[in-house]
Amino acid sequence: MLTETPSIPGYIIDENKLLGEGGFAKVYLAQHISLQINVALKIMDAKLADDDDFCKRFLKEARTCANLDNHPNIIHIYDVGCIGDMYYIAMQYLSGPNLRDILDSGNPYNHPLEILLPIVDALGYAHESGVIHRDVKPANILFNESGRAMLADFGIAKSLNEKTQLTVAGAAIGTAAYMSPEQAKGLAEIDGRSDLYSIGVLLFEMLSGERPYKSTDPMGLMLQHVNDPIPLLPDSESAYQPLISRLMAKEPDDRYQDHHAVLADMNALLAVSPEPENTGTKKLWLGGALIALVIALGAGWSFIDKNGNAVPETALSIGKPELDETLPAEPSPVEPLAVEVPELSEDSPKIQRLLKLAQMHEVSNELTEPPGSNALELYETILREDPDHPLARQRRDEIKKSSGN
């Protein structure tokens, strides 16, 4: 690694401001002399200059990523070059903390979906431009002066439009805690759905306060991403479980296929959350149980008051956060849900939780798909726990009948 402050023409490097370092590079605060702006100057380890192929690929992929800075939520790249045996990238400098700092501080932060929505949009822009990030994690999400999230560090990005890549098949590249199963396997063929998996890991951590998988070593974490079941959120955040389950599906074909569908479902969930308030608490979003009830209304469910009257339905539905302007000012009451739901207190906590998840999948119209994350499989899981459970048996049979299974 670099042992002393380097010198690169055109930049004044602040030797007292080492912004970060990793296995292959250090990042310094520097001033771009011509532009008279502060930049984050990432300088690769000089030892890498011995590999001619690496140097060529590094410059090519860095320039590819520089073309992404038209998106407002991607950190700008101002310059890429080589001086002697030092390869460097000059990037936009943001003085605020990154998401890792914020999560570790325990201080209040905005609704997780408000933070991640612009990041998903930025990833979608990169994917449509033929670039996969491959290292989506809290430390690579920074915040600009207005508090808007910005995606940084495409340092190990993969260009889908080039035959030569910065990495080789069989090499697991990324941060183990957030990498997709296909990354953990070192597969050569990965696409944007790998980044969406990492978003799922990030969202799980922000909602639950802990990472979905834990191990004392990176290899153990990678094996868990490949083999362990999709984790379950706490009951209070169970409304988000269908989103997590689809983002973190083990097989890419079972995940969201592009960022547009992710944005739609995230916006739908966010639409029923209150505006964040500086309450001094860590979580500033609506409890998951209430969100589940409001979303259920959008699927044609209704509340019944103590007098037996149906409360008017909301216009919200998963994947369609906009209100339908053609609705009358005073919506007419809707019919109550036909299925008689037993008191949850009669069930074990585990079955209560599985029922909530199954009903959320029904709201999302995920009756039999995707595999491993649908209502039918959850009802069958309940029946393995309690073979005589009336609601689980009724809903399972109705789903099977309607789907022709």
C-alpha positions as CSV (number, residue, x, y, z in Angstrom):
1,M,0.0,0.0,0.0
2,L,0.9,3.6,-0.3
3,T,3.2,4.6,2.6
4,E,3.5,8.4,2.1
5,T,1.4,11.2,0.6
6,P,1.6,11.0,-3.2
7,S,2.0,13.9,-5.5
8,I,-0.1,14.2,-8.6
9,P,0.2,17.2,-11.0
10,G,-2.9,19.4,-11.0
11,Y,-3.9,18.5,-7.4
12,I,-3.0,19.7,-3.9
13,I,-3.4,16.7,-1.7
14,D,-4.1,17.3,2.0
15,E,-1.9,14.8,3.8
16,N,-3.9,15.1,7.0
17,K,-7.2,14.2,5.3
18,L,-7.1,10.5,4.4
19,L,-10.8,9.9,3.7
20,G,-10.6,6.2,3.5
21,E,-8.6,3.2,2.4
22,G,-9.1,-0.4,1.3
23,G,-7.1,-3.3,0.1
24,F,-6.1,-1.7,-3.2
25,A,-6.4,2.1,-2.8
26,K,-6.4,5.1,-0.5
27,V,-8.8,8.1,-0.9
28,Y,-7.5,11.6,0.0
29,L,-9.1,15.0,0.2
30,A,-7.5,17.1,-2.5
31,Q,-8.0,20.4,-4.3
32,H,-8.3,20.4,-8.1
33,I,-6.1,23.4,-8.9
34,S,-7.7,24.4,-12.2
35,L,-11.4,23.9,-11.1
36,Q,-10.7,25.3,-7.6
37,I,-12.9,22.6,-6.0
38,N,-12.3,19.9,-3.4
39,V,-12.3,16.4,-4.7
40,A,-12.0,12.9,-3.3
41,L,-8.8,11.6,-4.9
42,K,-8.7,7.8,-5.1
43,I,-5.1,6.5,-5.8
44,M,-4.5,2.8,-6.5
45,D,-1.7,0.9,-4.9
46,A,1.4,1.3,-7.1
47,K,2.0,-2.4,-7.0
48,L,-1.0,-2.9,-9.3
49,A,0.9,-0.9,-12.0
50,D,3.0,-4.0,-12.7
51,D,0.0,-5.7,-14.3
52,D,-0.4,-4.1,-17.7
53,D,-3.8,-5.7,-18.3
54,F,-5.1,-4.5,-15.0
55,C,-4.1,-0.9,-15.8
56,K,-5.8,-1.0,-19.2
57,R,-9.0,-2.4,-17.8
58,F,-8.9,0.0,-14.8
59,L,-8.8,3.0,-17.1
60,K,-11.4,1.6,-19.5
61,E,-13.9,0.8,-16.7
62,A,-13.2,4.0,-14.8
63,R,-14.1,6.0,-18.0
64,T,-17.2,3.9,-18.5
65,C,-18.3,4.8,-15.0
66,A,-17.5,8.5,-15.6
67,N,-20.2,8.5,-18.2
68,L,-22.8,7.7,-15.5
69,D,-22.5,11.1,-13.8
70,N,-25.4,12.6,-15.7
71,H,-27.6,11.0,-13.0
72,P,-28.2,13.3,-10.1
73,N,-27.7,10.6,-7.5
74,I,-24.4,9.2,-8.8
75,I,-21.1,10.7,-7.5
76,H,-19.4,12.7,-10.3
77,I,-16.0,11.6,-11.7
78,Y,-13.9,14.6,-12.8
79,D,-10.7,13.0,-13.9
80,V,-9.1,9.6,-14.5
81,G,-5.5,9.1,-15.2
82,C,-2.0,7.7,-14.6
83,I,1.1,9.5,-13.4
84,G,4.1,7.2,-13.4
85,D,2.9,4.1,-11.5
86,M,0.0,5.8,-9.8
87,Y,-3.5,5.3,-11.3
88,Y,-6.1,7.7,-9.9
89,I,-9.7,8.8,-10.0
90,A,-10.8,12.3,-9.0
91,M,-14.4,12.2,-7.7
92,Q,-17.0,14.6,-6.2
93,Y,-16.3,15.2,-2.6
94,L,-19.1,15.3,0.0
95,S,-18.2,16.3,3.5
96,G,-21.1,14.7,5.3
97,P,-21.2,11.2,6.8
98,N,-22.0,8.0,4.8
99,L,-24.9,5.7,5.6
100,R,-22.6,3.4,7.5
101,D,-21.7,6.3,9.9
102,I,-25.4,7.2,10.3
103,L,-26.5,3.6,11.1
104,D,-23.7,3.1,13.6
105,S,-24.4,6.4,15.3
106,G,-27.8,5.5,16.5
107,N,-29.1,9.0,15.6
108,P,-32.4,9.6,13.8
109,Y,-32.5,9.2,10.0
110,N,-35.1,9.4,7.3
111,H,-37.5,6.6,6.3
112,P,-35.3,3.8,4.8
113,L,-37.3,3.9,1.6
114,E,-36.7,7.6,1.2
115,I,-33.0,7.0,1.4
116,L,-32.9,4.0,-0.9
117,L,-35.3,5.1,-3.6
118,P,-32.8,7.5,-5.3
119,I,-30.1,4.8,-4.9
120,V,-32.3,2.2,-6.7
121,D,-33.0,4.8,-9.4
122,A,-29.3,5.5,-9.8
123,L,-28.6,1.7,-10.0
124,G,-31.3,1.4,-12.7
125,Y,-29.6,4.2,-14.7
126,A,-26.3,2.4,-14.4
127,H,-27.8,-1.0,-15.4
128,E,-29.5,0.5,-18.5
129,S,-26.1,2.0,-19.4
130,G,-24.6,-1.4,-19.2
131,V,-22.8,-1.1,-15.8
132,I,-23.3,-3.2,-12.6
133,H,-22.0,-1.7,-9.3
134,R,-21.3,-4.9,-7.5
135,D,-20.4,-3.2,-4.1
136,V,-23.7,-1.7,-2.9
137,K,-23.2,-1.1,0.9
138,P,-23.8,1.6,3.5
139,A,-20.3,3.0,3.2
140,N,-20.9,3.7,-0.5
141,I,-24.0,5.7,0.1
142,L,-23.1,9.3,0.8
143,F,-25.3,12.4,1.3
144,N,-25.2,15.8,-0.4
145,E,-25.8,19.2,1.2
146,S,-29.5,18.8,1.0
147,G,-29.4,15.3,2.6
148,R,-30.2,13.4,-0.6
149,A,-28.5,10.0,-1.0
150,M,-25.7,9.6,-3.5
151,L,-24.2,6.4,-4.9
152,A,-20.4,6.3,-4.8
153,D,-17.5,4.0,-5.7
154,F,-18.0,2.1,-8.9
155,G,-14.4,0.9,-8.3
156,I,-15.2,-2.8,-9.0
157,A,-18.1,-2.1,-11.4
158,K,-18.6,-4.5,-14.3
159,S,-19.4,-3.2,-17.8
160,L,-21.8,-5.4,-19.6
161,N,-20.7,-3.9,-22.9
162,E,-17.1,-5.0,-22.7
163,K,-15.5,-8.4,-23.2
164,T,-12.6,-7.6,-20.9
165,Q,-13.4,-7.2,-17.2
166,L,-11.6,-6.0,-14.1
167,T,-12.1,-9.3,-12.5
168,V,-11.9,-13.0,-13.6
169,A,-14.4,-15.8,-13.4
170,G,-14.2,-17.6,-10.0
171,A,-13.2,-14.6,-8.0
172,A,-15.8,-13.3,-5.5
173,I,-15.7,-9.5,-5.7
174,G,-17.6,-7.2,-3.4
175,T,-18.3,-6.9,0.3
176,A,-19.3,-10.2,1.8
177,A,-22.0,-8.9,4.1
178,Y,-23.9,-7.5,1.1
179,M,-23.0,-9.6,-1.9
180,S,-25.5,-11.6,-3.9
181,P,-25.3,-15.5,-4.0
182,E,-24.0,-15.3,-7.6
183,Q,-21.3,-12.9,-6.5
184,A,-20.4,-15.2,-3.6
185,K,-20.1,-18.1,-6.1
186,G,-17.7,-16.1,-8.2
187,L,-19.9,-16.5,-11.3
188,A,-18.7,-14.6,-14.4
189,E,-22.2,-13.9,-15.7
190,I,-24.0,-11.5,-13.3
191,D,-26.3,-8.6,-14.1
192,G,-28.2,-5.8,-12.4
193,R,-30.3,-8.2,-10.3
194,S,-27.2,-8.8,-8.2
195,D,-27.2,-5.1,-7.1
196,L,-30.9,-5.4,-6.3
197,Y,-30.1,-8.3,-3.9
198,S,-27.7,-6.0,-2.1
199,I,-30.4,-3.4,-1.8
200,G,-32.5,-6.0,-0.1
201,V,-29.7,-6.7,2.4
202,L,-29.4,-3.0,3.0
203,L,-33.1,-2.5,3.6
204,F,-33.3,-5.4,5.9
205,E,-30.5,-3.9,8.0
206,M,-32.2,-0.5,8.1
207,L,-35.5,-2.0,9.1
208,S,-34.4,-4.5,11.7
209,G,-31.2,-2.9,13.0
210,E,-29.0,-5.8,12.2
211,R,-27.6,-7.6,9.1
212,P,-29.5,-10.6,7.8
213,Y,-26.6,-12.9,8.1
214,K,-23.8,-13.1,10.6
215,S,-20.5,-14.9,10.6
216,T,-17.0,-14.3,12.0
217,D,-15.4,-14.6,8.6
218,P,-16.2,-13.5,5.0
219,M,-16.3,-17.0,3.7
220,G,-19.0,-17.9,6.2
221,L,-21.0,-14.9,5.2
222,M,-20.8,-15.8,1.5
223,L,-22.0,-19.4,2.2
224,Q,-25.0,-18.0,4.1
225,H,-25.9,-15.8,1.2
226,V,-25.9,-18.9,-1.0
227,N,-27.5,-21.5,1.3
228,D,-29.4,-19.9,4.2
229,P,-33.1,-19.1,4.0
230,I,-34.3,-15.6,3.3
231,P,-34.4,-13.8,6.7
232,L,-37.6,-12.7,8.3
233,L,-38.1,-9.1,9.6
234,P,-39.4,-8.4,13.1
235,D,-43.2,-8.6,13.4
236,S,-43.4,-4.8,13.6
237,E,-41.9,-4.5,10.1
238,S,-43.6,-7.5,8.5
239,A,-45.3,-5.3,5.9
240,Y,-42.0,-5.0,4.2
241,Q,-41.3,-8.8,4.1
242,P,-42.6,-9.4,0.6
243,L,-40.3,-6.7,-0.7
244,I,-37.3,-8.2,1.2
245,S,-38.2,-11.7,0.1
246,R,-38.3,-10.8,-3.6
247,L,-35.2,-8.6,-3.5
248,M,-33.2,-11.3,-1.6
249,A,-34.4,-14.4,-3.6
250,K,-31.5,-16.8,-4.0
251,E,-32.1,-17.2,-7.8
252,P,-31.9,-14.0,-9.9
253,D,-35.0,-15.2,-11.9
254,D,-37.0,-15.1,-8.7
255,R,-36.1,-11.5,-7.9
256,Y,-37.4,-8.2,-9.4
257,Q,-36.2,-8.2,-12.9
258,D,-35.4,-4.5,-13.1
259,H,-35.4,-1.4,-11.0
260,H,-38.7,-0.1,-12.3
261,A,-40.7,-2.8,-10.4
262,V,-38.7,-2.2,-7.2
263,L,-39.4,1.6,-7.4
264,A,-43.1,0.9,-7.9
265,D,-43.4,-1.3,-4.8
266,M,-41.2,1.0,-2.7
267,N,-43.2,4.0,-3.6
268,A,-46.4,2.2,-2.8
269,L,-45.2,1.4,0.7
270,L,-43.8,4.8,1.2
271,A,-47.1,6.4,0.2
272,V,-48.8,5.1,3.4
273,S,-46.0,6.3,5.7
274,P,-46.2,9.6,7.5
275,E,-43.7,12.4,6.8
276,P,-40.6,11.8,8.9
277,E,-40.4,13.9,12.1
278,N,-37.4,14.7,14.2
279,T,-38.7,12.7,17.2
280,G,-35.3,11.8,18.5
281,T,-36.0,8.1,17.9
282,K,-34.0,5.9,15.5
283,K,-37.0,4.7,13.5
284,L,-39.0,7.5,12.0
285,W,-41.4,5.5,9.9
286,L,-44.8,4.0,10.4
287,G,-45.0,0.6,12.1
288,G,-45.2,-2.3,9.6
289,A,-48.4,-3.7,11.1
290,L,-50.4,-0.5,10.3
291,I,-48.9,-0.3,6.8
292,A,-50.1,-3.8,6.2
293,L,-53.6,-2.8,7.1
294,V,-53.6,0.3,4.9
295,I,-52.2,-1.7,1.9
296,A,-54.8,-4.3,2.5
297,L,-57.5,-1.6,2.1
298,G,-56.1,-0.9,-1.4
299,A,-56.7,-4.6,-2.3
300,G,-60.4,-4.3,-1.5
301,W,-60.3,-5.0,2.2
302,S,-62.1,-2.8,4.7
303,F,-62.1,-1.9,8.3
304,I,-65.3,-2.6,10.3
305,D,-66.1,-0.2,13.1
306,K,-67.6,-1.2,16.5
307,N,-71.1,-0.8,15.0
308,G,-70.5,-3.1,12.1
309,N,-70.2,-0.4,9.5
310,A,-67.6,-0.6,6.7
311,V,-65.0,2.2,6.7
312,P,-64.4,3.7,3.2
313,E,-61.5,2.1,1.2
314,T,-58.3,3.9,0.2
315,A,-57.2,4.2,-3.4
316,L,-53.7,2.7,-2.7
317,S,-52.5,-0.5,-4.2
318,I,-49.1,-2.2,-4.4
319,G,-47.2,-1.0,-7.5
320,K,-49.6,1.9,-8.0
321,P,-48.9,4.7,-5.4
322,E,-50.8,7.4,-7.3
323,L,-54.3,8.3,-6.3
324,D,-57.0,7.7,-9.0
325,E,-58.3,11.2,-9.6
326,T,-61.6,9.7,-11.0
327,L,-62.7,8.4,-7.6
328,P,-65.6,10.2,-6.1
329,A,-65.0,12.4,-3.1
330,E,-67.0,10.1,-0.9
331,P,-66.2,6.5,-1.8
332,S,-68.9,4.0,-1.2
333,P,-68.3,1.3,1.4
334,V,-66.8,-2.0,0.2
335,E,-67.7,-5.5,1.2
336,P,-65.7,-7.0,4.1
337,L,-63.2,-9.7,3.3
338,A,-65.1,-12.9,2.6
339,V,-62.8,-15.1,4.7
340,E,-63.5,-15.1,8.4
341,V,-60.1,-14.4,10.0
342,P,-59.7,-16.1,13.4
343,E,-58.4,-14.2,16.3
344,L,-54.6,-14.1,16.0
345,S,-54.3,-14.6,19.8
346,E,-55.4,-18.2,19.3
347,D,-52.3,-18.9,17.2
348,S,-48.7,-19.2,18.2
349,P,-46.5,-16.2,17.5
350,K,-44.8,-18.1,14.7
351,I,-48.2,-18.8,13.0
352,Q,-49.4,-15.3,13.5
353,R,-46.3,-14.0,11.7
354,L,-46.7,-16.5,8.8
355,L,-50.3,-15.5,8.5
356,K,-49.4,-11.8,8.2
357,L,-46.8,-12.6,5.5
358,A,-49.2,-14.9,3.5
359,Q,-51.8,-12.2,3.5
360,M,-49.3,-9.6,2.4
361,H,-48.3,-11.8,-0.5
362,E,-52.0,-12.1,-1.4
363,V,-52.3,-8.3,-1.4
364,S,-49.3,-8.2,-3.8
365,N,-50.9,-10.9,-6.0
366,E,-48.0,-13.2,-5.3
367,L,-50.2,-16.3,-4.9
368,T,-47.9,-19.0,-6.3
369,E,-44.9,-17.0,-7.6
370,P,-42.0,-16.3,-7.1
371,P,-40.8,-19.7,-5.8
372,G,-39.9,-19.5,-2.1
373,S,-41.8,-16.3,-1.5
374,N,-45.5,-16.6,-2.2
375,A,-48.8,-17.0,-0.3
376,L,-49.4,-20.7,-1.2
377,E,-46.1,-21.9,0.2
378,L,-46.6,-19.9,3.4
379,Y,-50.1,-21.4,4.0
380,E,-48.6,-24.8,3.5
381,T,-45.8,-24.0,6.0
382,I,-48.6,-23.1,8.5
383,L,-50.3,-26.3,7.9
384,R,-47.2,-28.3,8.6
385,E,-47.1,-26.5,12.0
386,D,-50.9,-26.8,12.6
387,P,-52.5,-29.3,10.2
388,D,-56.0,-28.3,11.3
389,H,-55.6,-24.5,11.0
390,P,-58.9,-23.5,9.3
391,L,-57.9,-20.3,7.6
392,A,-54.6,-21.6,6.2
393,R,-56.4,-24.7,4.9
394,Q,-59.2,-22.6,3.3
395,R,-56.8,-20.1,1.7
396,R,-54.5,-22.8,0.4
397,D,-57.3,-24.8,-1.2
398,E,-58.7,-21.6,-2.8
399,I,-55.4,-20.6,-4.2
400,K,-54.8,-24.1,-5.6
401,K,-58.2,-24.1,-7.2
402,S,-57.8,-20.7,-8.7
403,S,-54.3,-21.4,-10.1
404,G,-55.2,-24.9,-11.3
405,N,-52.7,-26.6,-9.0
